[in-house]
């Protein structure tokens, strides 16, 4: 590609409806950037648009397509409205600048004088990105603080579990279904398995349903909400535990006893042998997989 010919890839992005209302709509960005390219005598190759996607990272379809075109030499200048349309991460801007430098490509932003054509432009890019990342981090902190306050007030963000209902967005005990939850805990402490409890509920058509599963019972027994507590981000590396955020349906003692019972059951059913038909044969009555069990003769020691 002739270096004197500037082939531009226009990148436009909005992450919220608010940005569209404030004049940052995709159409507005595209129109202004095309005029900008005309004034700069850039030949526009393509407009790359990401709608409703944050710039926290570079995992955006149109952005990735544009970067592939940069690496392939299809375009040699990236044109954006502002630097924060491209990225708001200090790490990603350094990665971006490295890629465009190796590809012989430039970045030119209309509104904030961010560009790679001069040392001052590169400095502005880094400063503007640092400011944008700081804004994201402050917004995240405010969101977390707001969520903490909401959770402590009983505004649990998840779906309503069995036994609870919403009243003014607050999770409260549902008197019509709470006894179903209490019964699950009681049956389990009586020695009934998850599948046995599910079979009982299916036979009785509890709540008019016949699709109670052992996994459903297991989730009920493991849900901290039933003792009044809540775990936010349970599947993440750093979950947050909140105590006494809703009215409990069962006591903490009963909930903990069920967890202990579960551990005892797990040890009791620990496999000590391999069976050929494990997870291959099903019970014709309940549909559950059949398991294997061996006994050892005391006199001979044979299984």
N, C-alpha and C positions, 0 to 999 in steps of 0.2 A: 504493500500500500504506500502510495506517495505521501510522505510525512507532511507536505504542504497542504494536502486536502484533509480538512477536518471533518470526519464522519462522526456524527453525534448520535448517542443513544440517550434519549430523554427518559429520565426515571421520575415517576410520580407515585405518591402514596398518601393514603389517608387511613388513620387507625380508628377514628371515631366520627360519629355524626356531627359532633360539636365542631370539629375541624372543617367540615364541609360548610357549616353555617357561617363560620368566621372567614370565609373566602379562600379556604384551602381545598376546595373540591377538586376532584380529578380533572374535570373539564376546565376549571379556572387555571390550574397549574399547567395543563397541556397548552392552553392558548397562550399564556404568558411566556412559557418556555420556547414555544415555536417562534414567537416574535423575538425573543432573546437570541435564538440561534440564527435568525435571519440577520439581525444586527451584527452578530459576530461572524457572519458568513460561514456558519457551520451547515453542512449538508445533513439533514435528519435521516438516519437510517431506520429507526424504529422508536416507538413509544412503549416503554415497559411500565405497566401499571399494577400495583398491589393495593387492593381495596380492603379495608377493615383488618389490617395486619399491623401489629406493633413492630417497632424497630429495635426491640430489646436484643435481638440477635439477627443473623443474616439468613435464617431459614425461611426465606420468602420466595415463592415460585418465580415471579417476574425478575426479582433481584438476582437470583441464581442464573436465570437465562441470560440476563445482561452481562454478568460476570463471565459466563462462558464465551459470549461474543467478544468480550475484552481480550480474553486469553487467546481466542482464535484470530485476533487481529481484524475482526469485522468492523469494530468501531474503535476510534482512538481518542474520543473525548466523552465523558459522562457529564450530562447536564441535569441539574436538579434545582428545585426552587430554593431549598435551604439544606444545609448539611444534615439537619436532623431528619430529613426525608430519607436520606441514605442509611444513616445509622445513628444510634444514641449511645453506643458502647465505645469506650476508649480502646478496648482491646480490638474490636472489629474495625475501627478506623485505621489503626496501625496495620492491620492485616490488609485492608483495602488499599492503603497507600503503597504497601509493598507489592501487591499484585499489579496495580496500574503502572508503577515504575518499571517493573520487569517487562510489562507488555508494551511500554512506550505510549501509554495512554494518559490523558489528563482528566482532572475533575474541575468543573466550573459551575459554581452555584450563583444564582441570580441575586438573592436577597441579602446574603450575609458576607459577601466577598470571600467566601471560602473557595480556594482553588489550589491546584498543585503546580501552577505555572511559575510562582515566585516563592521565595522563602517566607515572606510575610503571609502569603495566602495559605501556606502549609501550617504556619503557626496559628492562624485564625481557625483553621480546620480543627486543630487539636484543642484549642481553647473552647470553641463552640461545642465540640463533642463532650468535653469534660463538664460543661455547664448542663448539657442535656442529660448526661448520665446522672448527675447530681439531682436533677429534677425528678428523674425516674425513681431514684433511691429514696428521696424524701416522700414522694407520693406513696411508695410501697410501705414506708414506715407509718405514714398516716393511716393507710388502709388497714394495716395490722393492728394499730391501736384502736381503730374504730371497731374492728372485728372482735377484739378482746372484750371491749365494753359491751358489745351486742350479745356475745355468748354468755357473759356473766349475768346479763339481764334476761337470759332465757331465749334469746333469738338464735336458735340453732340453725346453721345454714343447710343441713341435710334434709332429705325427705322425711316426712312424718313416719316414724316406725310404729308398728302395731302397739296399741295401748296409749298412744298420744294423739293429740289434735292441735290445730292452730287456733289461737284466739288473739286477735290484734298482732299477728305475726309472731306471737310468743308460743313456745311449745308447752302445752299443759297436759295433764293426765286426762284421758278419755274414759269416763266412767262406764261406757258401754262395752269397751274392749279390754280394759286393764286386767280383768279377771282371767282372760285367756292367756295373758302373759304370765300371771302368777301361777296358773295351773301348769304351764310348761316347766317352770322352775320346780314346782312341787313334784311333778311326775318324774323329773330327772333325778331328784334327790331320793325318790322311792326306788331308784335302780333301773328305771326305764331308759332305753337307748334313744338316740336321736330318731332313728327309723321307727321305733315302736311308737313314740309320741306322734310322729307324723302319720302313722297308720291309724292311730286312734282318732286324730283330727279329721282324717279323710273319711273314715267310717261314719263319724258323726256329722260330716259335712259342715264343719265349723265355718261360720261366715258364708255358708253356701258354696264352699270350695272343696274340691277333691284333688287339688294339686299341692298339698302340703308335702314338702320334701325334707329329708334328714338335714340337708344343708340349711333350710329355712329355720329349723329348730336350733341348729348349731349357732346361727347368726344371732338369734334371739338371746340365747344363753351367754353369748360373748359380748353383747352390747352393753357398754358401761352406762348408757343413758338410763337403763332400768334401775340402777342404784343411785341415779341423780347426777352422775358425772358425765363428762364429754371429752373425747380425745379428738383434737383437730389435727389433720394430716397424719392419720394413723399409718398410712402406707408410705410415708416419707421417712427419711433418715432421722429427722428431728421433730417428732410429734409433740404437741403441746397438750398437757393434761389439765382439765378444769374440774374442780370439785364442787359439788352441790350447786349446779347451775339450773336444774329443774327439779320438780317434785318427784321423788323416787316412787317406783311401783313395787319394788321389792327392797328389803333391807340389804345393807352392805354385807351383813353376815351371811345371808342366804345366797347372795350373788357370789361371794368368795367361796362358800361351801361348794357351789356348783363347779367352780373352776378347779377346786381340789379334786372333786369327783371326776372331772374330765381327765385330770392327770393320772388318777388311779386307773381309770378305764384304759387310757393309752398304754400304761405299763402292762395291764392285764392282757391286752390284745396284741402285745408286741410279738411279731413273727419270729419264730426260731427255726423255721424250715421253709423250703420253697415248694409250692404246690403247682402242678402243671395246669390245673384248671382254674387258677385264680383269675378273676375278672373275665371269665369265659362262659360260666354257667349262671343262668338267672333263675330265680324263684318264679314259678308260674303263677303264684298267688299275689305277691307284692311287687315283683319286678326287680328286686334287689339282687346284686351279684352274690353268689354263694362263695364262702371261704372254706379253707381247709383246716382240719384240726387232727392232731396225732396224739395217741396215748402210748405210753411206754410200759411194757410188762415188767413188773417188779422182779420176777424170778430170773428172766432171761436178759432183761435190759433192751430187748428189741422193740422197735416202734412198729 
